[in-house]
Amino acid sequence: MIGDFFHEDRLTELRRDRATRPGTVPLRPAPFGLPDPNVQPPNVAESRSPFSLIRIIDLVARIERGSPIRIDDLAVALDRTYLDWTFAPSVVTDALVGLQSNWLSDYRNATGIVLADGPYGATLTIEDSSRVDPWIVRQAERAAAACRAELASFSRRSGSGFDD
């Protein structure tokens, strides 16, 4: 009996100690029926965002080569692929203009990524050549590195979203 009292008193003291120690949050198991909190808010794709760009590049890497594809259709395909995102055609166009600019600076020709006005709206045509895939992979790697850098910067700011 005396041992049980001492043991219970010591457990209470340990719990109080743990609760007041900076940097700790004692947790217990979740109550039955508690819903999963990992619900993502919708993301609105933004121009010049590496997170938007990497998703756009991933789609561009997969589209058929040598055929014009409407930019509006690319935006719809992105919306269908990333249900928690919304991609305006203007954001897709901005990313494609950036890719076209990178292609022009790398290859000094305009045949790799062609943006044009078609009878049903603006279109994108990707050159059907062996140099396109490795180039697109490099563009995606650059966008992924920019995403990681932005995430690292966010974590250094303690997740506040603002420069501290």
Buried (B, 14 or more C-beta within 10 A) or exposed (E): EEEEEEEEEEEEEEEEEEEEEEEEEEEEEEEEEEEEEEEEEEBEBEBEBBBBBBBBBBBBBEBEEEEBBBBBBBBBBBBEEBEEBBBBBEBBBBBBEBBBEBBEEEBEEEEBBBBEEEEEEBBBBBBEEEEBEEBBEEBBEBBBEBBEEEEEEEEEEEEEEEEE
